[in-house]
Amino acid sequence: MRFNMLKTALKTLPALMIGATLANAALAADVKLGLAAALTGPAAKYGVAIKNGFTLAADEVNAKGGVNGNKLVLIAEDEQGKKEEAINVFKKLIFQDKVLMVFGPTLSNSAFAADPIANAAKVVAFGTSNTADGITAMGPFTFRNSVMEADVLPVTVKAAVKHFGIKKVAVIYGNDDAFTKSGYDVFKATLEQQKIPVTTTEAYAKGDVDFKAQLTKIKAGNPDAIVCSCLAEEAANIILQTRTLGMKQPFIGGNGLNSPKLFEIAKDAGDNTLMGSPWSSENLTPANKAFIAAYKAKFGSDPDQFSAQAYDALHVVAEALKNVKLSGALDKDRDALRLALPAVKIDGATGKFAFRAAPAVAGKQVGFDAQQEAVVSIAKGGKFTLLK
């Protein structure tokens, strides 16, 4: 009889093992993460690098078994750097693809248009390149690890004044873009606070390519430096045109200048441009060295600030997901991620990172900004190096 019982048990064991394996497999699932990035159009110089950073990080997480056994699946859509496309992409990712959360969009202009959709749907919108003031005021589901210009620019201006012995400056900025307009507002307040006179303030519109009228007025004031709240391509053309007018002043800018595109266009004319940013390729921490090496190996090019911030953002979400028990109920899981994110702290490619709560709006808690220190770099020989 004992023999028959043992024989029955041996026959049953494979079935039990198969059942257990199937049960475990059922527990594992793909975690869909949306990415709205400008993969074409003028902002693609940022958007492609951003997608690369996310892809690299997702591959690394999945190679180590995913998060709690779940594979991270990145669903990327091209929002072209346009507000209307960002809105369409957010709707597709949230309501059609049913992603857990959305990264992006690339530009602050687009974030102001699309993030309200995510907040209304109670889905985390995580910006990695949106630095304009007011982004996280849109609601409690808006997060960003991109450091605000309000945190970066005062440090940059102070360093520039000390390095170049600046007494007076001129200002030029894009007046129809949320990022460049917000940067201008911060520069204006910073210059007033640091008691630096402004000889003239000039503006331009998106799409302008000829800045000589504005630069001729700037030249007449003979400033010691030119403050430029601009995106990289516009800044590069402005720099080149100042040199053709015989102007040799250094430029001071924010992280919009932190792109290889600046040097592709301006070449060495961009030398002595000072720029504040949370990331530098010269930061030799183990995490950043590993990121740079992995990025070069995968994509055959150097990473930039925007790929580094995207890379870190994916790891931030992965850390948060370790503390989320996914239920399969999408609404519940989306909110669980929102609640888990604020506690995450990492030491990533951009350095030590944590969130800080954005100021409440009408007494209500809204989103979360980046708590991270800025570093100042100077352009020399067609690349940015840390200002010593």
Order of alpha helices (4+ residues) and beta strands (2+ residues): alpha-beta-alpha-beta-alpha-beta-alpha-beta-beta-alpha-beta-alpha-beta-alpha-beta-alpha-beta-alpha-beta-alpha-alpha-alpha-beta-beta-beta-beta-beta
